[in-house]
Amino acid sequence: MLTSDAATRTPARIEYLKVRNFRALHDIEFKGLTPMTVLLGPNGSGKSTVFDVFAFLAECFELGLRRAWDKRGRAKELKKLKTRGSDGPVAIEIKYKEHGYPLITYHVAVDERRHGPVVVEEWLQWRRGQRGKPFRFLDYREGQGRATSGELPDEEDRRIDVPLKSPDLLAVNALGQFAEHPRVAALREFITGWHVSYLAADTARGQPEAGPQERLSKTGDNLANVIQYLAEQHPELLERIFAALRARVPRVERVLAETMLDGRLLLQIKDAPFSHPVLARFASDGTLKMLAYLVLLYDPDPPPFIGMEEPENFLHPRLLPEVAEECRAACERTQVLVTTHSPFFLNALKPEETRVLWRDESGHTQARRADELRGVPEQIKQGAQLGHLWMEGFLGLGDPLVNQGGPTAPLAR
């Protein structure tokens, strides 16, 4: 176990997500999100779209709304981003819990105007206690609004009117840079810290410029830099990562990140039967991807939220339950969202951790927790595994060959 402050502090947790008019997500809610949440469903069911909601929100804070919006089709392709036939804005709402604070709701709605996207509505609110009245301590419309100051904002706090320079700016991103808005700043830090990952083995084979880097990039192209950082600052943790890698890829002895004469880093993998290490570009995709996942999940100061899309790609099926267990262990210090098609990954999961997605007759994505499907809890109690139930068509909703338009039988409990 890690002994640093990062290992012992309680991370913020997302407990609820609501999305409207984001591609196939016409109007969908995810209640009671667990520290580890896995999205299951056939191709085209909306798993990647839910995944992209988190990526979109993180990019809005990191790159700005306009760039995040344009990456998903630009104004002339707006219908590709918004739900077909919808006149309303794209709206995203999350409820999250910081240790020691009430549940906080963040709502943002974005729409297209003549000159580009605008934030038509953005607010933050919380409720004091079970019966307390919801109090909105940040409230903006198209660049105009107000926020209250104070560590524990309430109705007695001083309200500050701060117009934004442009209606395409996020108020949380702007005001969160100032000390007089600590709760707004905490949300900004939370979202900008998300790691919504599109790890690929090919990107890890590159030769980046030398220099230690603390955090793995979203593509994994700085894997060698993070190995260098861990070797210098956390050698014991790096040994733990190597031990975990050897347990899955037994012939791997060590991973080296060496600086070349031209100032670039060369990632090398030492295979036990050979006297000299092999360059990363000759290593297997599975070895590199497993290494990248371990580096991400063992981070001494992990991101507050990690998204992983289809971790089964390039990995041996028998390794996938191990990856699931590594994800669950990491959830003591972070929150993990995974999309998957793999029954082997599912076999390591609990029904309450799994959301089954499908498209209804209107083409809109629907979702249901696996433990809400008829018979699933009883089957699990009898020793069945979730992946086996899915492959046998027992879940129905998640089978591409069964109930294409949603459940034809009353599968809900």
N, C-alpha and C positions, 0 to 999 in steps of 0.2 A: 504493500500500500504506500501511496505517496504521503509524505509527512509535511509538505509545504502548506502554507495558508490556502493556496489554490485547491489543495486536495480536500480541505476540511470545510471550506465555506459552502453555504447552501446556494446553488445557482438559482437565478430567476427561471420560472417555468411558464410556458405557454399552456393554458388550460382549455382554451376555446378558440376556434377559428370560424369566421363566417365570411363567405365570398359571394358577391353578386356580379353577374355580367362579365365574368372573366372567361372568355372562350366558352367551353361547354359547362362551366360552373355558373349556371343561371342563378341559383339561389340555394346554397348548400351550407350546412353547419357541421362542425366537428366538435362535439361536447366531450368534456372529461378526458382531454388528451393526456396520455400517460408519458412518463419520462422517456420511454421508448415507444414510438408509434410506427407501425409498418402498414403501408398501403399495398393492397393486393387487388388485382383485377386483370381482365383480358386487355389486349392491345386496343388502344383507343378509348379506354374506359375513363380516363381523366387523371390517372396517377401522376403523369409527368406535368400535367397542368396544375395540380395542387402543389407539386414540388416547385413549379415555376412561380407560384404566388409568393412563396418565401423568397425566391431569388429576385423577383421583381421588387418586392418591398425593400430588401437589402440593397439593391442597386439604386433605388430611389434615394436612399440615404448616402450611399457611397459615390454615385456618379451624378445624381440629380435626376429629377423626374423626366425631363425631356429626353435625356440619353437612354434611360431605362425604357421609356415609352417607345422611342424610335427603334431600339434594338428588337422590339417585338412587332415591327411592321410599318412604323411611321404613320402619319396621319392618313395617307391615301389607302392604307391597308387596315384601317381601324376595325373593320368588321372581323378581321382575323383575331383581334384581341378581345373585342366585346362579343358577348353572346349574340348569336344570330337573332335578328328581329327585336333586339332590346333597344329601347330609347333612353334608358337610365344610365347613370355613370357606372364605371367600374368601382366597386366598393369592397374594401377589406377591413375586417374588424377582428382584433385579437384581444383576448383577456389573458393577462399574465400576472404572476404573483412573485413579488420580491420578498425576501425574508424580512419579517418584521413589519410589513406594510399590508394595507387592504388590497384586495383584488383590483387591478387597474385595467380599464378598457381603453383601447386605442382604436379610433375609427378614422379612416381616410377614404375619400371618394374622389375619383379623377374622371374628367371628361374632356372631350375635344372641343376647342373653340376655333375660330377662324385662323388664329396664328399659332395654334399648337395646344398641347395639353395644359389644363389648369387644375388646381386643387379646389374643387367646388365645395368641399367640406372636410374639416379635420378637427377632431376633438379628443380630449383625454378626460376621463372621469373615474371616480371611485365611489364606493359606498362604505360609510363607516358602520361596521357591525352588520348583523343580519337584517335589521329593520331600518337601518339608516337611509336617509334620502340620498340618491345619487347626486354627487357634486361634480360639475364639469369645471375643471380648473385650467383648461386650455380650450379655446373655441374660436375657430377661424373659418372664414368664407372668402375664397378667391383673394387671398392676400390681406384681408382685413379681419381683425379680431383682437382678442385680449387673452392674457394669462395671469394667473395669480402667482405670487412669489411664496417662498417659505418651504421648509423641509416637509411639513405636514399641512398642505394647503387646505383651507376650509373657507366658509363664506365670510369670515371676518378678515381674511387676508387682503392685502392691498392688491387691487387689480391694475394691471399695466396694459395700456393700449399700445401695441407695437405693430404698426403697419409693415408689411413685408415689401421688399423692393419689386417683386414680381409675383403674379398669381400662380406661377408654376413652381414656386418654392414651398417646401414643407416647413410649417411653423416649428415642428419638433426639431427638425434638423437645424434651423436657424437659431431658435431660442435655447436649444440644448447646449449651445457653446458658451453660455453665460452662467456664472455661479449663482445668480439670483433665482435660477429656476432649477433646483437640484433634482426634482422628480422628472422633469422634462429631460434634463441632461442624462439621467439614469436610463431612460427609455432610448435616447439616441445612442448611448454607449452600448446598450443591450443589442439593438438591431444592427448597428455597424459592426458588431463583433460576430455576427452569424457567419457560419462557414457552410454555404450551400454548394456542395462539391460535385464537380464533373471530372473526377479523377480518371486519367487515361494512362496506360503503361507507356505509350509512345512519348508523351510529354516528359515523363520522368527520365527518359534516356538522354535528354539534352545535356549540354555542357555550359551551365550558366557561369556568369562572372563569380569569382571567389568572394566569399564574405558570408559570415554566419547570419542566418535569418531565423527568428523565433517561431514563426507560424507557417505552416504549409499553405501554399496558394491553392486556389480553388481547382486548378488544373493539375497540380502536383509538379509543375515544371521547376520548382525550386527544391525538390527533394534533397539534392546533394547539399544545398545550403543549410537545410534544417539538420541533416546528419552532422554537418560540420559544427553547427551551434550546439547540438546535444553532446557531441564529443568533447567540446570545450567547457560547457557549463553544467551539463548533467550526465557525466559518463556512466554513473550507476543506472540511470534510467535508460540510457542507450543500451546497456548490457541486458536489461530486462526486455527491451524490444527485440534484440538479437535472439534472446532465449525463446521468446514467443514465436519468432520467425522460424527458428530451427525446429521447434516443436511441430510446425506445419510443413516446413520444407527441410527435411532432416539433413540434407547434404550441404546446406548453406552454413558456412562457418563464421563469416564476418562480412560486414559492409564497410567500405572505405570511401572517404571523400578526400581526394588529394588535389592540391593546387598545382596546376601545370605552369610551365614557363611563361605562357602567354596570359596568365592571370585568370584562367577559367578553371572551374572545378570538374574533376573527373570522378564519376561515381563508379566504383568497382565492387564486385561481389566475389568473395573468396569461397570457392567450392571445395569441400573437404578432399576429394580425390586428387585435386590439382595443386601444384606447388605455387602457381601464380594466380592472382585474381583475374576474373573475367570482367571485361568492360560491361557496363550496364546495358549498352545497346545490343549486347549479345545475350543478355539474361532473358529468361522467359517472361511473358506478359504476366503470368500468375504470380511469380516471385516478386516482381516490381509492384504489382498492385497490392499484394498482401503487405509488403513493406510500407507502402504509402498509407494504407489503412491503419496499421499499427502505430506509425508515427503520428497520425492525426488523433487517434483515440487515446494514446498515451501522453499526449501533450501535457507538460507540467502545469501549464495555465491554459486549459482548453477553451475553445470558443463556447459561448453560452448556449449555442444551438448549432447542431451539425445535421446537414442533409446529405444523404448518400443515395444515389440513384443506381439501382440494379447492381449491387455488389457482386452478384454471381458471375458477371462477365469475366471470362479468362481464369476463373478459379475452379478447382476440382470440386465437384458436388459435395464430397465428404468434408471439405474444409468450411462449408457454409454454416453449419451449426456452430462451429468455432468462432466464425466472424460474428454471428448473432450474439454469442456469449460475451465476446469482447465489447460489442456495442452496449449490452446490458450493464457490464461492469463500468463502462465509461459514464453511464447515466447517473452514477453517484456524484459526478462533477459537472455534467452537462446534460442536454436533452438531445435526443437523436430521432430523426425522421428518415425512414428508409422506404424506397419503392422496390418491389421485387416480383418476379414470376416464379421463383424457385421454391419447390416443395421442400427441398432440403433445408433452406433457410427457415421456412415456416415451421418445420418440425421442432425448432428450438424456441418457438414463441408461445405466449399465452394468448387465448382468444381475446381477452380484453385489450391486448396490445395491437390487435390487427383490425384494420378497417377494410372491408370489402367494397370495391367500387364497381359500378356498372352504369350504362346509359339507358335511360328510360325511352319510351316510345317517341318522345319529343326530341330526343338526342341530348338531353341534359344529364349531367353526371349526378348520380345518387350514391350515398354511402351508408353502410351499416356496420356496426361493430360485430365481430365474429361471434362473441358470446351472446348476442341478441338473436342469432339465427336458431331456428327450431332444432332441437336435438344436439346441438354442438356441445354445450356444457355437459350433457349426460354422456356423450361419446368420449369426451376428454376424461371424465371421471372414470370411465371404464378402461382407460389406458390408450385411447386412440391419440394419434398425433395430427396436428392441424394440417401439415403438408399432405399427409395421406388422405385425409378427408377431402381436401381440395382436389387432389388428383382423381379421386373416385367420383367426383361430381357432387359430393354431399353438400358442399356449400352453395352450389347452384349459381349464385350471383357472380362468383369469380371464375366461372368456367366459360371459356370462349365458345364452347359448343352447346351450352345449355342456357336457356332463358336469355337470349340475346337482348330482349327489350326490357329486362328486369324480371323479377320473380313472377312466374305464372301460377305458383302455388304459394299459400301463406307461410313463407319461410320464417317470418318474424315470430318470436315467442309471444 
